[in-house]
């Protein structure tokens, strides 16, 4: 995929892109090839929009890809306050309080291995779900398994 973007909004927020451009022997470099970008072109587009100051909707479905992309691009607070790593971490911490959202986040980690594991997202959400299941099993909401579990089945008795 090819994105035609101005480099300065990206360079101001990305340590990785900064290095690729300024450590290159070609100072007029007009293209960058990002190999194995976590989340693919859809996620890069969201990260680029963030760099341009556009509103990016963080959702339980896209947060892991964006957090992994932010790590890949090195979008740290050292470069700019409120950069993508801190924004995605804040949202991940918020999502931890919801059963359904936590499961959605954990499911999305599958396509982003080993990034999600390296960032300990898998561990954090697995432990959070396990802790909640042990402390209050009645709090489990089965809406995410509605297609797989019959409400009249013996599995649902007593819940």
Buried (B, 14 or more C-beta within 10 A) or exposed (E): EEEEBEBEBBBEBBBBBBEBBEEEEEEEEEEBEBEEBBBEEEBBBBBBBBBEEEEBEBBBEBBBBBBBBBBBBBBBEEBBEEBBBBBBBEBBEEBBEBBBBBBBBBBBBEBBEEBBEEBEBBEBBBEBBEEBEEEEEEEBEBEBEEEEEEEEEEEEEEE
